[in-house]
């Protein structure tokens, strides 16, 4: 690494952390990543196609699920192809422009996904606890506005963080101990007035995230109280079947992300950080379609018709 690059005046590329130094392991990781990526593309693609093609699925719940699948496709496509490229060609570098784009897209897509999951918890709350007003509270225009709000808030959050981060000089070099670009690791490369401003922005984001988390928890407390009061076992089962997939997705997203950022420093190591970040950035987009299709009979029937139509 050149002195010019070290003093932060003209960095043209960054170095990502490799999953392995042994060539055989690198190729193994490439095939593993390729399998996960293809599974995510297939699963989320089927969800988007099924919802778009079947008018019976043109409801608020499936409209938000379609948006979730689009965000999942975007987030996994932002991180995994570059990891596959690096593993296949034994490469670590990413261009400055590519690094900026990856930071922007990761913050945008993950932020928008969390806000959308919060909206989806509100959808389930209204459907079960206030079902008589469901059509009024979640009409077509309201759903579009809420989804646009999730995407727009994620975009604004990403613009603020990205613009501030890349106004900073990177005095500590260009090596990032990760397989993709994360804000905390970028901050280790710099310290300036912009650094303190970024910490402030992060605290605002954390507070907003905690507010969404509290909203989700309160919504599901109310949902479970309402479901347990339903006298019919069949209706209780149907209510749970519409809520549990979303709750499972939220739990997976929050638990992996929380562990990645709040694990004890004593347990931190580059290899563990690599695995944990892989879990929260790659696992949810790949597993979400499976979670939603397992307990949703209506959606499984639509998929079956779609596959039969394609094969016939």
C-alpha positions in Angstrom: 0.0 0.0 0.0 1.5 3.3 -1.1 2.3 6.3 1.2 -0.2 8.3 -0.8 -2.9 5.8 -0.1 -2.0 5.6 3.6 -2.3 9.4 4.1 -5.8 9.2 2.8 -5.3 11.9 0.1 -6.0 9.7 -3.0 -7.5 6.2 -2.2 -8.6 4.5 -5.5 -9.5 1.1 -4.1 -10.2 -0.7 -0.8 -9.2 -4.2 0.2 -11.9 -6.6 1.5 -11.3 -9.5 3.8 -11.0 -12.9 2.1 -13.0 -15.8 3.4 -10.0 -18.1 3.1 -6.4 -18.1 2.0 -6.4 -21.7 0.7 -7.3 -21.9 -3.0 -9.5 -25.0 -2.5 -11.5 -23.4 0.2 -12.0 -20.2 -1.9 -13.5 -22.3 -4.7 -15.7 -24.2 -2.1 -16.9 -20.8 -0.8 -17.6 -19.7 -4.4 -19.9 -22.7 -5.1 -21.6 -22.3 -1.7 -22.3 -18.6 -2.3 -23.5 -19.4 -5.8 -26.0 -22.0 -4.5 -27.3 -19.5 -1.9 -27.6 -16.7 -4.4 -29.4 -18.8 -6.9 -31.8 -20.1 -4.2 -32.5 -16.5 -3.1 -33.1 -15.4 -6.7 -35.4 -18.3 -7.3 -37.4 -18.0 -4.1 -37.9 -14.2 -4.2 -38.5 -14.3 -7.9 -41.3 -16.9 -7.4 -42.9 -14.7 -4.7 -42.8 -11.6 -6.9 -44.1 -13.5 -10.0 -46.9 -15.2 -8.0 -48.1 -12.0 -6.4 -48.0 -10.1 -9.7 -49.8 -12.8 -11.7 -52.5 -13.9 -9.2 -55.2 -11.3 -8.6 -56.3 -13.2 -5.4 -53.0 -12.1 -3.9 -53.5 -8.4 -4.6 -54.0 -7.6 -0.9 -52.1 -5.4 1.4 -50.2 -8.3 3.1 -49.0 -9.7 -0.3 -48.3 -6.2 -1.6 -45.9 -5.6 1.3 -44.4 -9.1 0.8 -43.7 -8.3 -2.8 -41.8 -5.1 -1.7 -39.9 -7.2 0.9 -38.8 -9.7 -1.8 -37.6 -6.8 -4.0 -35.5 -5.5 -1.1 -34.2 -8.9 -0.4 -33.1 -9.4 -4.0 -31.4 -6.0 -3.9 -29.6 -6.6 -0.6 -28.2 -10.0 -1.4 -27.2 -8.9 -4.9 -25.2 -6.0 -3.4 -23.0 -8.2 -1.3 -22.8 -11.8 -2.6 -21.8 -11.3 -6.3 -18.7 -9.4 -5.2 -17.9 -12.1 -2.5 -18.2 -14.7 -5.3 -16.0 -12.8 -7.6 -13.3 -12.4 -5.0 -13.4 -16.1 -4.0 -13.3 -17.3 -7.6 -10.5 -15.1 -8.8 -8.6 -14.9 -5.5 -9.1 -11.2 -5.4 -9.6 -8.7 -2.5 -9.9 -5.3 -4.1 -13.0 -3.2 -4.7 -12.8 0.2 -6.5 -13.5 3.4 -4.7 -16.7 3.9 -6.7 -17.8 0.3 -6.1 -17.2 0.8 -2.4 -19.3 3.9 -2.3 -22.1 2.2 -4.2 -22.0 -0.8 -2.0 -22.2 1.3 1.2 -25.0 3.3 -0.2 -27.1 0.3 -1.4 -26.5 -1.7 1.8 -27.6 1.1 4.1 -30.5 1.9 1.8 -31.9 -1.6 1.4 -31.4 -2.8 4.9 -32.9 0.3 6.4 -35.9 0.2 4.0 -36.4 -3.5 4.8 -36.6 -2.9 8.6 -39.0 0.0 8.1 -41.1 -2.3 5.8 -41.1 -5.1 8.4 -42.5 -2.5 10.9 -45.3 -1.6 8.5 -46.0 -5.3 7.9 -46.5 -5.7 11.7 -49.0 -2.9 11.6 -50.8 -4.6 8.7 -51.1 -7.8 10.8 -52.2 -5.8 13.8 -55.0 -4.1 11.8 -56.1 -7.4 10.1 -56.5 -9.2 13.4 -57.3 -6.5 16.1 -59.2 -4.1 13.9 -60.5 -6.2 11.0 -63.7 -4.2 10.5 -61.7 -1.2 9.5 -59.0 -3.1 7.6 -60.1 -1.9 4.1 -60.3 1.7 5.3 -57.0 1.8 7.1 -55.1 -0.2 4.5 -56.6 0.8 1.2 -54.6 0.8 -2.0 -53.5 4.4 -1.6 -52.5 4.0 2.0 -50.5 0.9 1.2 -48.6 2.6 -1.6 -47.9 5.6 0.6 -46.6 3.4 3.4 -44.4 1.3 1.1 -43.1 4.5 -0.5 -42.4 5.9 3.0 -40.2 2.8 3.8 -38.3 3.1 0.6 -38.0 6.9 0.9 -36.8 6.8 4.5 -34.2 4.2 3.7 -33.0 6.3 0.8 -32.7 9.4 2.9 -30.9 7.5 5.7 -28.5 6.1 3.1 -27.8 9.5 1.4 -27.0 11.1 4.7 -24.6 8.4 5.9 -22.9 7.9 2.5 -22.4 11.6 1.9 -21.0 12.2 5.4 -18.7 9.1 5.4 -17.1 9.8 2.1 -16.4 13.4 2.9 -13.9 12.0 5.5 -10.2 11.4 4.8 -9.1 7.7 5.4 -5.9 8.2 7.4 -5.7 4.5 8.5 -5.3 3.0 5.1 -7.7 1.1 2.8 -7.9 -2.4 4.3 -11.4 -3.4 5.6 -11.7 -6.5 7.8 -14.9 -7.6 6.1 -16.3 -9.2 2.9 -18.5 -6.2 2.3 -18.7 -2.5 3.3 -20.1 -1.7 6.7 -20.2 1.7 8.3 -18.5 0.8 11.7 -15.5 -0.7 9.9 -15.2 2.4 7.6 -15.1 4.6 10.7 -12.0 2.8 11.9 -10.1 4.1 8.9 -10.8 7.8 9.7 -11.1 10.3 12.5 -12.2 13.9 11.8 -15.0 16.3 12.5 -17.1 14.3 10.0 -16.4 11.2 12.2 -18.2 12.8 15.1 -21.0 13.9 12.9 -21.4 10.3 11.6 -21.5 9.0 15.2 -24.4 11.4 15.8 -26.2 10.2 12.7 -25.7 6.6 13.8 -27.2 7.4 17.2 -30.3 9.0 15.5 -30.6 5.8 13.3 -30.3 3.6 16.4 -33.0 5.6 18.2 -35.3 5.3 15.2 -34.6 1.6 14.9 -35.4 1.1 18.6 -38.7 2.9 18.1 -39.6 0.5 15.2 -38.6 -2.5 17.3 -40.8 -1.3 20.2 -43.7 -0.8 17.8 -43.3 -4.3 16.4 -43.2 -5.8 19.9 -46.3 -3.9 21.1 -48.1 -4.9 17.9 -47.5 -8.5 18.4 -48.4 -8.4 22.1 -51.8 -7.0 21.0 -52.0 -9.6 18.2 -51.4 -12.6 20.4 -53.8 -11.3 23.0 -56.5 -10.9 20.3 -55.8 -14.3 18.8 -56.0 -16.2 22.1 -59.4 -14.7 22.7 -60.8 -16.2 19.4 -63.1 -19.1 20.5 -62.8 -21.1 17.3 -59.6 -23.2 17.1 -59.7 -23.1 13.3 -59.9 -19.3 13.2 -57.0 -19.1 15.7 -54.9 -21.4 13.5 -55.6 -19.3 10.5 -54.8 -16.1 12.3 -51.5 -17.6 13.6 -50.6 -18.8 10.1 -50.7 -15.3 8.7 -48.6 -13.8 11.6 -46.0 -16.4 12.3 -44.1 -16.2 9.0 -43.7 -12.4 9.4 -42.7 -12.8 13.1 -40.1 -15.4 12.1 -38.7 -13.1 9.4 -38.5 -10.2 11.9 -36.9 -12.4 14.6 -34.3 -13.7 12.1 -33.5 -10.2 10.8 -33.3 -8.6 14.3 -31.4 -11.4 16.1 -28.7 -11.8 13.5 -28.2 -8.0 13.1 -28.2 -7.4 16.9 -25.7 -10.1 17.5 -23.5 -8.7 14.7 -23.4 -5.2 16.3 -23.8 -5.9 20.0 -21.8 -9.0 20.6 -19.2 -8.6 23.4 -15.9 -7.2 22.2 -14.0 -10.0 24.0 -15.6 -12.5 21.5 -14.8 -10.4 18.5 -12.4 -11.6 15.8 -12.2 -11.1 12.1 -13.3 -14.6 11.3 -16.3 -14.5 13.7 -17.3 -11.1 12.5 -17.2 -12.4 8.9 -19.5 -15.4 9.8 -21.9 -13.3 11.8 -22.2 -10.6 9.2 -22.7 -13.3 6.5 -25.6 -14.6 8.6 -27.5 -11.3 8.9 -26.8 -10.0 5.4 -27.2 -13.2 3.4 -29.3 -15.6 5.4 -32.6 -13.6 5.7 -32.9 -12.8 2.0 -32.3 -16.5 1.2 -34.6 -17.9 3.9 -37.5 -15.5 3.8 -39.2 -17.0 0.8 -39.1 -20.4 2.5 -40.5 -19.1 5.7 -43.4 -17.4 4.0 -44.3 -20.3 1.8 -44.2 -23.0 4.5 -47.3 -22.0 6.5 -49.2 -20.1 3.8 -51.6 -22.5 2.1 -53.0 -19.8 -0.2 -49.5 -18.9 -1.4 -48.5 -22.5 -1.9 -51.5 -23.2 -4.0 -50.7 -20.1 -6.2 -47.1 -21.4 -6.6 -48.3 -24.8 -7.5 -50.6 -23.4 -10.2 -47.8 -21.1 -11.5 -45.3 -24.1 -11.8 -47.9 -26.3 -13.4 -48.7 -23.6 -15.9 -45.0 -23.1 -16.7 -44.5 -26.8 -17.2 -47.6 -27.5 -19.3 
